[in-house]
Amino acid sequence: MTLLIPDFYGGSSSAKMSPNSEIIKAMRSNNIPEETISQFSSNPVSFLYWGGQPFTSGPVYVGAIIFFLFILGLFVVKGPLKWWLLSATVLSILLSWGHNCMAFTDFFLNYLPGYNKFRAVSVTLVIAELTMPLLGILALKEIFRPENDRKKMFKDLQVAAILAGGLALIFAVIPGVLLSFTGMKDEFFAKNFPDWFMQAIRDERLRLVRMDALRSLFFILVTAGLIWAVIYGKLKREYAYFILVFLFLADMFPVNKRYLNNDNFTTKSRVSVPFDPSQADQQILSDPDPDYRVYNATVDLFMDASTSYFHKSIGGYHGAKLRRYQELFEYQISKNNMAVLNMLNTKYFIVPDNNKMPQAQMNPGALGHAWFVSAYVLVDNADQELSALTGFNPADTAIVDKKFADMLKGYVPGKDSSATIQLESYKPNDLVYMTNSGKEGLAVFSEIYYPQGWNAYIDGKLSPHFRADYVLRAMIIPAGQHTVEFRFEPRVYYVGEMISRVSSIILLVLIIGLITFSGWKAMKAEE
């Protein structure tokens, strides 16, 4: 429904209230101070959205005019192209329903390669945002043909206007009859707000639907009137096109401004320095050794980007998280397991002081970027590997899943007490270490084990490495001095790069061949 009525479900889960909001009116009628109302209304709120998504930045709105022209296209456009566009639109909408149509969603998740890599099913609506305008434009092309039967075109126009406009009219007149305006988070809000405030929220949701439904109805009727004027010769097609462009902009621009406006942009200077370093950041940055990690306890560890701007953080944010690292956080890091924090080379903690200002604290137990261990423990599976991290000493022992046991064959536990590993150079895709040991040793590297692309080399020779301590890299290093290098070399990237390069060359050759052939043909014609 948001394809036709943008605020059908309240818009965004983080939106500012209108000055005409029913909530503002209710607050005034209940004698809430104006200063409190002003502060409340100046900040985004989460309770206007009452749809089924956990959160949303805004609705998918194709425009009332496009919606109407799409319906019109179903009647006036003929041929297989119409059915392809309709099928793609319906497929897009069905896929976007997600758990509301789970059998359909499961089929695509299980059998369509790559589909399960999408972050949210709602992104499939980009298909509808292409197919609906395309069919709408084809409808205009068809209906503006001068040789068309006027009566037939007018009848189709009437039907489309009744269907699209009637749908908008229903929600403009009786939205409360069809919709409950109660969201899945309202039970939580009810614990924090009085009854009169909850009723005001529902009233505001109703108002938003009604206002946008009336708005959509207006654009549908104006567009239908414009097309009628062209059909019956009251308006030239050339003028109609210019008016339609203006109507498109008048329809889409104000809705787009609700969700992408001046608040979303900033100055160049602010972008170049997005975060100001705190005193704790400055203190940590004075450390001449850059190869350590930081745990910032003053922010949400996995929703924060500021720490990663200045330091190598053990947290940070990304839409696609490594499941294994997320599990490490949930079962170990969140419980402040110092052994795990030490093996992650957490040299500094940022914690609040008595005035709730961030201050830096050094962790003397951080193990550095790599180290040799004297023993290892084999476990049966990942669950045991994760559990074994409780109460172990990562400086002396490595926890290894038994599926990597073959890589430990022939290795005699123990280490040279004078053995060293130094990180010589660091790049995100290339790490070089220098090692020196009097005997063969088991080395653990404080880097995340990710076999899909990472290769290990000893003195330039490809060498096996495996997982230890649930998330880290480990490998057997021979006695003596060696250069150990980890390089990120995903085969799929290089194969794709080769295919892209060859395809570009073929395309270029074809273009040159076509130009040459056309020139030769023209010369022959002149002769």
SETI-465002 format. One record per residue (C-alpha): residue number from 1; residue in one letter; x, z, y. Coordinates in Angstrom, 2 decimals. Example, Ala and Ser with C-alpha at 12.3 -4.5 7.8 and 13.67 -1.06 7.14 Angstrom:
2
{site 1 'A' {12.30 7.80 -4.50}}
{site 2 'S' {13.67 7.14 -1.06}}
END
This chain:
527
{site 1 'M' {0.00 0.00 0.00}}
{site 2 'T' {2.93 0.47 2.38}}
{site 3 'L' {3.42 -3.31 2.23}}
{site 4 'L' {0.27 -3.46 4.38}}
{site 5 'I' {0.03 0.00 6.02}}
{site 6 'P' {3.53 1.39 6.77}}
{site 7 'D' {2.62 5.08 7.16}}
{site 8 'F' {0.21 5.08 4.23}}
{site 9 'Y' {2.16 8.00 2.69}}
{site 10 'G' {3.48 9.51 5.91}}
{site 11 'G' {6.48 7.24 6.42}}
{site 12 'S' {9.83 8.98 6.04}}
{site 13 'S' {10.63 12.33 4.42}}
{site 14 'S' {12.69 13.06 7.53}}
{site 15 'A' {10.73 11.96 10.59}}
{site 16 'K' {9.97 13.26 14.05}}
{site 17 'M' {6.41 14.09 14.98}}
{site 18 'S' {4.46 12.15 17.57}}
{site 19 'P' {3.50 13.95 20.83}}
{site 20 'N' {-0.10 13.19 19.79}}
{site 21 'S' {0.38 14.85 16.43}}
{site 22 'E' {-2.42 16.97 15.02}}
{site 23 'I' {0.24 19.54 14.20}}
{site 24 'I' {1.25 19.90 17.87}}
{site 25 'K' {-2.41 20.25 18.84}}
{site 26 'A' {-2.92 22.92 16.18}}
{site 27 'M' {0.15 24.85 17.33}}
{site 28 'R' {-1.16 24.90 20.91}}
{site 29 'S' {-4.63 25.98 19.83}}
{site 30 'N' {-3.03 28.87 17.91}}
{site 31 'N' {-1.09 30.00 21.01}}
{site 32 'I' {2.37 29.02 19.83}}
{site 33 'P' {4.77 29.13 22.84}}
{site 34 'E' {5.58 25.74 24.38}}
{site 35 'E' {9.31 26.37 24.00}}
{site 36 'T' {8.87 26.83 20.24}}
{site 37 'I' {6.69 23.71 20.05}}
{site 38 'S' {9.30 21.70 21.97}}
{site 39 'Q' {12.12 22.79 19.67}}
{site 40 'F' {9.98 22.15 16.59}}
{site 41 'S' {8.90 18.66 17.65}}
{site 42 'S' {12.41 17.55 18.66}}
{site 43 'N' {13.74 17.84 15.10}}
{site 44 'P' {12.87 15.72 12.03}}
{site 45 'V' {10.43 17.28 9.56}}
{site 46 'S' {9.99 16.67 5.85}}
{site 47 'F' {6.31 17.45 5.35}}
{site 48 'L' {4.71 14.32 6.85}}
{site 49 'Y' {5.65 12.28 3.77}}
{site 50 'W' {3.39 13.14 0.83}}
{site 51 'G' {4.15 10.35 -1.63}}
{site 52 'G' {5.63 10.64 -5.11}}
{site 53 'Q' {9.30 9.94 -4.29}}
{site 54 'P' {11.68 12.92 -4.07}}
{site 55 'F' {12.77 11.62 -0.65}}
{site 56 'T' {12.64 8.35 1.27}}
{site 57 'S' {14.13 6.98 4.47}}
{site 58 'G' {10.96 5.01 5.16}}
{site 59 'P' {8.37 2.69 3.64}}
{site 60 'V' {8.80 -0.89 2.46}}
{site 61 'Y' {6.66 -2.79 4.98}}
{site 62 'V' {6.51 -6.60 4.86}}
{site 63 'G' {4.13 -6.80 7.82}}
{site 64 'A' {0.37 -7.05 8.07}}
{site 65 'I' {0.64 -10.70 9.11}}
{site 66 'I' {2.85 -11.60 6.15}}
{site 67 'F' {0.55 -9.67 3.81}}
{site 68 'F' {-2.43 -11.64 5.13}}
{site 69 'L' {-0.61 -15.00 4.93}}
{site 70 'F' {0.50 -14.18 1.37}}
{site 71 'I' {-3.14 -13.66 0.35}}
{site 72 'L' {-4.04 -16.87 2.16}}
{site 73 'G' {-1.29 -18.70 0.28}}
{site 74 'L' {-2.87 -17.75 -3.04}}
{site 75 'F' {-5.87 -19.91 -2.05}}
{site 76 'V' {-4.39 -22.84 -0.13}}
{site 77 'V' {-1.01 -23.43 -1.82}}
{site 78 'K' {-1.16 -25.47 -5.02}}
{site 79 'G' {1.31 -26.07 -7.80}}
{site 80 'P' {3.70 -24.04 -9.95}}
{site 81 'L' {5.69 -22.64 -7.00}}
{site 82 'K' {2.75 -20.46 -6.00}}
{site 83 'W' {2.54 -18.94 -9.47}}
{site 84 'W' {6.28 -18.29 -9.56}}
{site 85 'L' {6.11 -16.50 -6.22}}
{site 86 'L' {3.06 -14.50 -7.25}}
{site 87 'S' {4.63 -13.55 -10.60}}
{site 88 'A' {7.87 -12.44 -8.92}}
{site 89 'T' {5.92 -10.37 -6.39}}
{site 90 'V' {3.85 -8.62 -9.06}}
{site 91 'L' {6.97 -8.02 -11.17}}
{site 92 'S' {8.74 -6.53 -8.16}}
{site 93 'I' {5.88 -4.12 -7.47}}
{site 94 'L' {5.50 -3.09 -11.12}}
{site 95 'L' {9.22 -2.37 -11.41}}
{site 96 'S' {9.12 -0.28 -8.23}}
{site 97 'W' {6.55 2.07 -9.78}}
{site 98 'G' {9.22 3.67 -11.96}}
{site 99 'H' {7.88 6.71 -13.81}}
{site 100 'N' {4.34 5.78 -12.75}}
{site 101 'C' {4.56 2.89 -15.21}}
{site 102 'M' {7.13 4.29 -17.62}}
{site 103 'A' {6.54 1.98 -20.60}}
{site 104 'F' {7.22 -1.04 -18.39}}
{site 105 'T' {10.23 0.64 -16.75}}
{site 106 'D' {11.70 1.73 -20.10}}
{site 107 'F' {11.55 -1.84 -21.40}}
{site 108 'F' {13.69 -3.12 -18.52}}
{site 109 'L' {16.04 -0.11 -18.66}}
{site 110 'N' {16.67 -0.70 -22.36}}
{site 111 'Y' {16.79 -4.49 -22.54}}
{site 112 'L' {17.78 -5.91 -19.13}}
{site 113 'P' {21.59 -5.71 -18.71}}
{site 114 'G' {22.65 -3.93 -15.54}}
{site 115 'Y' {19.16 -2.75 -14.59}}
{site 116 'N' {19.99 0.88 -15.32}}
{site 117 'K' {22.79 0.70 -12.73}}
{site 118 'F' {20.34 0.62 -9.82}}
{site 119 'R' {20.12 3.93 -7.98}}
{site 120 'A' {16.37 3.72 -7.25}}
{site 121 'V' {13.65 1.53 -8.74}}
{site 122 'S' {12.14 0.99 -5.27}}
{site 123 'V' {14.98 -1.44 -4.43}}
{site 124 'T' {13.21 -4.06 -6.54}}
{site 125 'L' {10.77 -4.48 -3.65}}
{site 126 'V' {13.40 -6.64 -1.93}}
{site 127 'I' {12.08 -9.36 -4.24}}
{site 128 'A' {8.59 -8.98 -2.74}}
{site 129 'E' {10.14 -8.97 0.73}}
{site 130 'L' {11.42 -12.48 -0.04}}
{site 131 'T' {8.57 -13.96 -2.08}}
{site 132 'M' {5.67 -12.77 0.11}}
{site 133 'P' {6.99 -14.28 3.38}}
{site 134 'L' {7.93 -17.48 1.55}}
{site 135 'L' {4.42 -17.98 0.18}}
{site 136 'G' {3.00 -17.06 3.59}}
{site 137 'I' {5.11 -19.75 5.28}}
{site 138 'L' {4.02 -22.30 2.66}}
{site 139 'A' {0.43 -21.29 3.42}}
{site 140 'L' {0.92 -22.08 7.13}}
{site 141 'K' {2.52 -25.41 6.26}}
{site 142 'E' {-0.42 -26.30 4.04}}
{site 143 'I' {-3.24 -25.11 6.27}}
{site 144 'F' {-1.82 -26.81 9.39}}
{site 145 'R' {-1.92 -30.27 7.79}}
{site 146 'P' {-4.18 -32.40 10.06}}
{site 147 'E' {-5.65 -34.31 7.09}}
{site 148 'N' {-7.00 -31.14 5.43}}
{site 149 'D' {-10.70 -30.46 4.90}}
{site 150 'R' {-11.59 -28.10 7.78}}
{site 151 'K' {-14.46 -26.46 5.98}}
{site 152 'K' {-12.37 -25.79 2.88}}
{site 153 'M' {-9.50 -24.37 4.97}}
{site 154 'F' {-11.89 -22.19 7.00}}
{site 155 'K' {-13.53 -20.87 3.85}}
{site 156 'D' {-10.13 -19.94 2.38}}
{site 157 'L' {-9.19 -18.33 5.70}}
{site 158 'Q' {-12.36 -16.25 5.65}}
{site 159 'V' {-11.77 -15.03 2.11}}
{site 160 'A' {-8.14 -14.06 2.84}}
{site 161 'A' {-9.15 -12.27 6.06}}
{site 162 'I' {-11.89 -10.36 4.26}}
{site 163 'L' {-9.55 -9.30 1.45}}
{site 164 'A' {-6.57 -8.26 3.61}}
{site 165 'G' {-8.53 -7.10 6.64}}
{site 166 'G' {-11.17 -5.39 4.55}}
{site 167 'L' {-8.52 -3.37 2.75}}
{site 168 'A' {-7.08 -2.24 6.09}}
{site 169 'L' {-10.58 -1.53 7.44}}
{site 170 'I' {-11.45 0.75 4.52}}
{site 171 'F' {-8.45 3.01 5.20}}
{site 172 'A' {-9.08 2.88 8.93}}
{site 173 'V' {-12.68 4.09 8.55}}
{site 174 'I' {-12.79 6.35 5.49}}
{site 175 'P' {-9.22 7.32 4.51}}
{site 176 'G' {-10.27 10.89 3.68}}
{site 177 'V' {-12.72 9.69 1.03}}
{site 178 'L' {-10.05 7.83 -0.94}}
{site 179 'L' {-6.94 9.92 -0.31}}
{site 180 'S' {-6.22 13.64 -0.79}}
{site 181 'F' {-3.27 13.84 1.68}}
{site 182 'T' {-1.76 16.49 -0.59}}
{site 183 'G' {1.84 16.04 -1.66}}
{site 184 'M' {3.82 17.43 -4.56}}
{site 185 'K' {5.83 19.67 -2.19}}
{site 186 'D' {2.79 21.16 -0.45}}
{site 187 'E' {2.78 24.17 -2.75}}
{site 188 'F' {6.26 25.01 -1.47}}
{site 189 'F' {5.25 24.43 2.16}}
{site 190 'A' {2.15 26.63 1.72}}
{site 191 'K' {4.43 29.59 0.96}}
{site 192 'N' {6.14 29.20 4.32}}
{site 193 'F' {3.31 28.10 6.62}}
{site 194 'P' {-0.14 29.56 7.41}}
{site 195 'D' {-3.35 27.87 6.26}}
{site 196 'W' {-4.14 26.44 9.69}}
{site 197 'F' {-0.74 24.77 9.78}}
{site 198 'M' {-1.20 23.23 6.31}}
{site 199 'Q' {-4.58 21.86 7.39}}
{site 200 'A' {-2.93 20.39 10.49}}
{site 201 'I' {-0.36 18.67 8.25}}
{site 202 'R' {-3.13 17.05 6.20}}
{site 203 'D' {-4.95 16.04 9.39}}
{site 204 'E' {-1.77 14.43 10.73}}
{site 205 'R' {-1.25 12.51 7.50}}
{site 206 'L' {-4.81 11.21 7.80}}
{site 207 'R' {-4.22 10.23 11.42}}
{site 208 'L' {-1.08 8.30 10.50}}
{site 209 'V' {-2.91 6.27 7.85}}
{site 210 'R' {-5.85 5.58 10.15}}
{site 211 'M' {-3.71 4.48 13.11}}
{site 212 'D' {-1.54 2.15 11.01}}
{site 213 'A' {-4.57 0.75 9.17}}
{site 214 'L' {-6.19 -0.10 12.52}}
{site 215 'R' {-2.92 -1.57 13.70}}
{site 216 'S' {-2.67 -3.80 10.60}}
{site 217 'L' {-6.31 -4.82 10.94}}
{site 218 'F' {-5.68 -5.91 14.53}}
{site 219 'F' {-2.76 -8.19 13.57}}
{site 220 'I' {-4.71 -9.68 10.66}}
{site 221 'L' {-7.71 -10.52 12.85}}
{site 222 'V' {-5.57 -11.96 15.66}}
{site 223 'T' {-3.62 -14.14 13.20}}
{site 224 'A' {-6.82 -15.29 11.49}}
{site 225 'G' {-8.26 -16.20 14.90}}
{site 226 'L' {-5.11 -18.12 15.77}}
{site 227 'I' {-5.25 -20.14 12.54}}
{site 228 'W' {-8.99 -20.82 13.10}}
{site 229 'A' {-8.17 -22.19 16.55}}
{site 230 'V' {-5.61 -24.59 15.06}}
{site 231 'I' {-7.93 -25.70 12.24}}
{site 232 'Y' {-10.69 -26.63 14.69}}
{site 233 'G' {-8.41 -28.19 17.30}}
{site 234 'K' {-8.75 -25.41 19.87}}
{site 235 'L' {-5.01 -24.86 19.90}}
{site 236 'K' {-2.07 -27.18 19.24}}
{site 237 'R' {0.13 -26.36 16.26}}
{site 238 'E' {3.24 -26.37 18.44}}
{site 239 'Y' {1.84 -23.54 20.59}}
{site 240 'A' {0.58 -21.70 17.51}}
{site 241 'Y' {4.09 -21.49 16.09}}
{site 242 'F' {5.42 -19.82 19.25}}
{site 243 'I' {2.51 -17.38 19.31}}
{site 244 'L' {3.08 -16.55 15.62}}
{site 245 'V' {6.73 -15.78 16.30}}
{site 246 'F' {5.66 -13.38 19.05}}
{site 247 'L' {3.07 -11.77 16.74}}
{site 248 'F' {5.64 -11.36 13.96}}
{site 249 'L' {7.96 -9.54 16.34}}
{site 250 'A' {5.15 -7.44 17.78}}
{site 251 'D' {4.15 -6.44 14.25}}
{site 252 'M' {7.57 -5.71 12.76}}
{site 253 'F' {9.74 -4.50 15.64}}
{site 254 'P' {7.87 -1.25 16.51}}
{site 255 'V' {7.69 -0.22 12.83}}
{site 256 'N' {11.37 -0.98 12.32}}
{site 257 'K' {12.21 1.09 15.41}}
{site 258 'R' {10.65 4.13 13.76}}
{site 259 'Y' {13.38 4.15 11.14}}
{site 260 'L' {16.29 2.30 12.79}}
{site 261 'N' {16.64 3.17 16.46}}
{site 262 'N' {19.12 4.40 19.06}}
{site 263 'D' {19.57 7.67 17.16}}
{site 264 'N' {21.17 5.68 14.33}}
{site 265 'F' {23.92 4.26 16.50}}
{site 266 'T' {26.90 5.86 18.19}}
{site 267 'T' {29.84 4.95 20.39}}
{site 268 'K' {33.05 3.31 19.15}}
{site 269 'S' {35.05 6.38 20.10}}
{site 270 'R' {32.79 8.58 18.00}}
{site 271 'V' {33.14 6.25 15.00}}
{site 272 'S' {36.93 6.23 15.28}}
{site 273 'V' {36.92 10.05 15.19}}
{site 274 'P' {33.73 10.94 13.26}}
{site 275 'F' {34.77 14.55 12.61}}
{site 276 'D' {36.59 17.07 14.76}}
{site 277 'P' {39.11 19.14 12.79}}
{site 278 'S' {38.46 22.86 12.65}}
{site 279 'Q' {41.20 25.42 13.01}}
{site 280 'A' {41.23 25.68 9.21}}
{site 281 'D' {41.69 21.90 8.90}}
{site 282 'Q' {44.58 21.95 11.36}}
{site 283 'Q' {46.21 24.79 9.48}}
{site 284 'I' {46.00 22.94 6.16}}
{site 285 'L' {47.19 19.65 7.67}}
{site 286 'S' {50.39 21.35 8.77}}
{site 287 'D' {51.42 21.50 5.09}}
{site 288 'P' {54.12 18.82 4.65}}
{site 289 'D' {53.10 18.21 1.02}}
{site 290 'P' {50.00 15.96 1.03}}
{site 291 'D' {49.39 16.15 -2.72}}
{site 292 'Y' {46.90 18.98 -3.07}}
{site 293 'R' {43.14 19.44 -3.02}}
{site 294 'V' {40.82 21.54 -0.87}}
{site 295 'Y' {37.68 23.49 -1.74}}
{site 296 'N' {35.47 23.87 1.34}}
{site 297 'A' {33.06 26.74 0.68}}
{site 298 'T' {31.51 26.50 4.17}}
{site 299 'V' {29.58 23.31 3.30}}
{site 300 'D' {27.59 21.91 0.39}}
{site 301 'L' {30.45 20.84 -1.89}}
{site 302 'F' {28.81 17.61 -3.10}}
{site 303 'M' {26.88 16.65 0.04}}
{site 304 'D' {29.78 16.82 2.49}}
{site 305 'A' {32.08 14.07 3.78}}
{site 306 'S' {33.94 15.94 6.53}}
{site 307 'T' {36.38 17.67 4.16}}
{site 308 'S' {37.33 14.36 2.52}}
{site 309 'Y' {38.03 12.89 5.96}}
{site 310 'F' {40.95 15.27 6.44}}
{site 311 'H' {41.99 16.27 2.92}}
{site 312 'K' {41.80 15.42 -0.75}}
{site 313 'S' {38.66 17.37 -1.58}}
{site 314 'I' {37.45 18.53 -4.97}}
{site 315 'G' {33.96 17.69 -3.75}}
{site 316 'G' {32.52 14.98 -1.51}}
{site 317 'Y' {29.49 12.73 -1.76}}
{site 318 'H' {28.75 9.53 -3.63}}
{site 319 'G' {25.44 8.05 -4.74}}
{site 320 'A' {26.82 7.39 -8.24}}
{site 321 'K' {28.50 10.50 -9.60}}
{site 322 'L' {30.84 10.77 -12.55}}
{site 323 'R' {28.71 12.62 -15.08}}
{site 324 'R' {31.64 14.44 -16.64}}
{site 325 'Y' {32.86 15.77 -13.29}}
{site 326 'Q' {29.32 16.77 -12.36}}
{site 327 'E' {29.11 18.75 -15.60}}
{site 328 'L' {32.45 20.39 -14.83}}
{site 329 'F' {31.03 21.49 -11.49}}
{site 330 'E' {27.77 22.81 -12.94}}
{site 331 'Y' {29.33 24.79 -15.80}}
{site 332 'Q' {32.72 25.82 -14.41}}
{site 333 'I' {33.44 25.16 -10.74}}
{site 334 'S' {30.11 26.61 -9.56}}
{site 335 'K' {31.04 29.80 -11.46}}
{site 336 'N' {34.35 29.99 -9.55}}
{site 337 'N' {36.48 29.52 -12.66}}
{site 338 'M' {39.95 29.83 -11.13}}
{site 339 'A' {41.60 28.27 -14.17}}
{site 340 'V' {39.63 25.08 -13.57}}
{site 341 'L' {40.27 25.17 -9.82}}
{site 342 'N' {43.99 25.64 -10.51}}
{site 343 'M' {44.14 22.65 -12.88}}
{site 344 'L' {42.41 20.57 -10.18}}
{site 345 'N' {45.33 21.49 -7.90}}
{site 346 'T' {43.10 23.36 -5.45}}
{site 347 'K' {45.81 24.63 -3.15}}
{site 348 'Y' {43.53 25.63 -0.26}}
{site 349 'F' {40.11 27.18 0.15}}
{site 350 'I' {38.12 26.94 3.38}}
{site 351 'V' {35.90 30.03 3.65}}
{site 352 'P' {33.87 31.59 6.48}}
{site 353 'D' {35.43 34.51 8.33}}
{site 354 'N' {33.55 37.49 9.77}}
{site 355 'N' {32.27 35.30 12.60}}
{site 356 'K' {31.21 32.59 10.14}}
{site 357 'M' {33.98 30.31 11.37}}
{site 358 'P' {35.99 28.33 8.77}}
{site 359 'Q' {39.38 29.74 7.87}}
{site 360 'A' {41.97 28.48 5.37}}
{site 361 'Q' {43.27 30.51 2.44}}
{site 362 'M' {46.15 29.34 0.23}}
{site 363 'N' {45.78 29.50 -3.57}}
{site 364 'P' {49.18 30.32 -5.10}}
{site 365 'G' {47.87 29.50 -8.59}}
{site 366 'A' {47.38 25.76 -7.95}}
{site 367 'L' {49.27 23.88 -10.65}}
{site 368 'G' {50.32 20.86 -8.62}}
{site 369 'H' {49.87 17.18 -9.39}}
{site 370 'A' {51.26 17.36 -12.98}}
{site 371 'W' {52.90 19.79 -15.40}}
{site 372 'F' {54.14 20.19 -18.97}}
{site 373 'V' {52.28 22.53 -21.37}}
{site 374 'S' {53.70 24.31 -24.37}}
{site 375 'A' {50.61 24.14 -26.63}}
{site 376 'Y' {47.32 22.38 -27.19}}
{site 377 'V' {44.00 23.30 -28.83}}
{site 378 'L' {41.88 20.72 -30.66}}
{site 379 'V' {38.09 21.08 -30.36}}
{site 380 'D' {35.32 19.28 -32.21}}
{site 381 'N' {33.34 17.77 -29.34}}
{site 382 'A' {32.77 17.63 -25.60}}
{site 383 'D' {30.59 20.76 -25.56}}
{site 384 'Q' {33.37 22.82 -27.11}}
{site 385 'E' {35.90 21.23 -24.78}}
{site 386 'L' {33.86 22.27 -21.75}}
{site 387 'S' {33.26 25.78 -23.09}}
{site 388 'A' {36.95 26.24 -23.92}}
{site 389 'L' {37.78 26.01 -20.22}}
{site 390 'T' {36.44 29.54 -19.83}}
{site 391 'G' {39.26 32.02 -20.22}}
{site 392 'F' {42.12 29.57 -20.91}}
{site 393 'N' {45.46 29.17 -19.15}}
{site 394 'P' {45.85 25.53 -18.07}}
{site 395 'A' {49.52 26.04 -17.20}}
{site 396 'D' {50.41 26.67 -20.86}}
{site 397 'T' {47.61 25.12 -22.93}}
{site 398 'A' {45.73 21.83 -22.99}}
{site 399 'I' {42.23 21.54 -24.48}}
{site 400 'V' {41.91 18.24 -26.37}}
{site 401 'D' {38.96 16.65 -28.13}}
{site 402 'K' {39.82 15.91 -31.78}}
{site 403 'K' {38.98 12.23 -31.30}}
{site 404 'F' {42.35 12.01 -29.52}}
{site 405 'A' {44.20 13.79 -32.39}}
{site 406 'D' {45.96 10.58 -33.48}}
{site 407 'M' {47.79 10.46 -30.14}}
{site 408 'L' {49.30 13.88 -30.89}}
{site 409 'K' {50.67 13.00 -34.35}}
{site 410 'G' {54.34 13.79 -34.67}}
{site 411 'Y' {54.39 15.87 -31.51}}
{site 412 'V' {55.91 19.35 -31.93}}
{site 413 'P' {54.35 21.84 -29.47}}
{site 414 'G' {56.67 23.50 -27.02}}
{site 415 'K' {58.29 22.61 -23.73}}
{site 416 'D' {61.59 22.66 -21.94}}
{site 417 'S' {61.34 25.50 -19.42}}
{site 418 'S' {63.41 23.49 -16.94}}
{site 419 'A' {61.32 20.29 -17.31}}
{site 420 'T' {59.97 18.74 -14.08}}
{site 421 'I' {57.37 16.17 -13.02}}
{site 422 'Q' {57.34 14.93 -9.44}}
{site 423 'L' {54.82 12.62 -7.81}}
{site 424 'E' {56.95 9.97 -6.11}}
{site 425 'S' {54.21 7.82 -4.57}}
{site 426 'Y' {50.44 7.97 -4.32}}
{site 427 'K' {47.92 5.20 -3.81}}
{site 428 'P' {44.28 5.36 -4.94}}
{site 429 'N' {45.02 2.66 -7.53}}
{site 430 'D' {48.71 3.34 -8.26}}
{site 431 'L' {50.44 6.68 -8.93}}
{site 432 'V' {54.15 6.96 -9.77}}
{site 433 'Y' {55.78 10.08 -11.25}}
{site 434 'M' {59.39 10.93 -12.09}}
{site 435 'T' {59.85 13.16 -15.15}}
{site 436 'N' {62.86 14.99 -16.55}}
{site 437 'S' {62.73 17.03 -19.77}}
{site 438 'G' {65.20 18.12 -22.44}}
{site 439 'K' {62.60 17.50 -25.18}}
{site 440 'E' {59.49 15.48 -25.84}}
{site 441 'G' {56.66 17.08 -23.91}}
{site 442 'L' {52.90 17.06 -23.45}}
{site 443 'A' {52.17 16.41 -19.79}}
{site 444 'V' {48.86 17.01 -18.04}}
{site 445 'F' {48.11 15.13 -14.82}}
{site 446 'S' {45.69 16.51 -12.26}}
{site 447 'E' {43.84 13.20 -12.00}}
{site 448 'I' {40.45 12.28 -13.46}}
{site 449 'Y' {40.59 10.56 -16.83}}
{site 450 'Y' {38.76 7.25 -16.61}}
{site 451 'P' {39.84 4.76 -19.30}}
{site 452 'Q' {37.73 1.84 -17.97}}
{site 453 'G' {40.57 0.28 -15.99}}
{site 454 'W' {43.37 2.87 -15.81}}
{site 455 'N' {46.56 2.06 -17.72}}
{site 456 'A' {49.64 4.27 -18.12}}
{site 457 'Y' {53.23 3.00 -18.23}}
{site 458 'I' {56.49 4.74 -19.14}}
{site 459 'D' {59.48 2.92 -17.67}}
{site 460 'G' {57.27 -0.15 -17.26}}
{site 461 'K' {56.04 -0.14 -20.87}}
{site 462 'L' {52.32 0.30 -21.55}}
{site 463 'S' {51.83 3.72 -23.17}}
{site 464 'P' {48.77 5.55 -24.50}}
{site 465 'H' {47.21 8.39 -22.54}}
{site 466 'F' {44.18 10.53 -23.37}}
{site 467 'R' {41.82 13.13 -22.00}}
{site 468 'A' {42.61 16.84 -21.77}}
{site 469 'D' {40.85 19.83 -20.21}}
{site 470 'Y' {37.57 17.87 -20.22}}
{site 471 'V' {38.37 15.70 -17.17}}
{site 472 'L' {42.15 15.31 -16.76}}
{site 473 'R' {44.73 12.83 -18.05}}
{site 474 'A' {47.43 13.72 -20.55}}
{site 475 'M' {50.17 11.90 -22.44}}
{site 476 'I' {53.26 12.50 -24.59}}
{site 477 'I' {56.45 11.81 -22.62}}
{site 478 'P' {59.79 11.36 -24.43}}
{site 479 'A' {62.82 13.50 -23.65}}
{site 480 'G' {65.04 12.43 -20.78}}
{site 481 'Q' {64.39 10.95 -17.35}}
{site 482 'H' {61.47 8.55 -17.07}}
{site 483 'T' {59.21 6.82 -14.58}}
{site 484 'V' {55.54 7.30 -15.40}}
{site 485 'E' {53.04 5.09 -13.61}}
{site 486 'F' {49.24 4.98 -13.66}}
{site 487 'R' {47.75 1.72 -12.44}}
{site 488 'F' {44.09 0.84 -12.03}}
{site 489 'E' {43.78 -2.59 -13.67}}
{site 490 'P' {40.16 -3.25 -14.64}}
{site 491 'R' {40.07 -6.41 -16.74}}
{site 492 'V' {36.58 -7.32 -15.52}}
{site 493 'Y' {37.91 -7.56 -11.95}}
{site 494 'Y' {40.73 -9.94 -12.81}}
{site 495 'V' {38.52 -12.10 -15.02}}
{site 496 'G' {35.90 -12.26 -12.27}}
{site 497 'E' {38.58 -13.08 -9.70}}
{site 498 'M' {39.84 -15.94 -11.88}}
{site 499 'I' {36.33 -17.32 -12.42}}
{site 500 'S' {35.65 -17.10 -8.68}}
{site 501 'R' {38.90 -18.88 -7.83}}
{site 502 'V' {38.38 -21.67 -10.37}}
{site 503 'S' {34.77 -22.13 -9.25}}
{site 504 'S' {35.89 -22.40 -5.61}}
{site 505 'I' {38.48 -25.03 -6.53}}
{site 506 'I' {35.91 -27.04 -8.50}}
{site 507 'L' {33.44 -26.84 -5.60}}
{site 508 'L' {36.11 -27.95 -3.12}}
{site 509 'V' {37.12 -30.88 -5.35}}
{site 510 'L' {33.47 -31.94 -5.67}}
{site 511 'I' {32.97 -31.82 -1.89}}
{site 512 'I' {36.14 -33.86 -1.27}}
{site 513 'G' {35.09 -36.28 -4.01}}
{site 514 'L' {31.63 -36.66 -2.52}}
{site 515 'I' {33.02 -37.31 0.97}}
{site 516 'T' {35.54 -39.81 -0.42}}
{site 517 'F' {32.89 -41.59 -2.49}}
{site 518 'S' {30.50 -41.75 0.48}}
{site 519 'G' {33.25 -43.23 2.68}}
{site 520 'W' {34.22 -45.76 0.03}}
{site 521 'K' {30.57 -46.73 -0.42}}
{site 522 'A' {30.13 -47.18 3.35}}
{site 523 'M' {33.22 -49.39 3.52}}
{site 524 'K' {31.92 -51.54 0.66}}
{site 525 'A' {28.58 -51.91 2.44}}
{site 526 'E' {30.33 -53.14 5.62}}
{site 527 'E' {32.32 -55.69 3.61}}
END
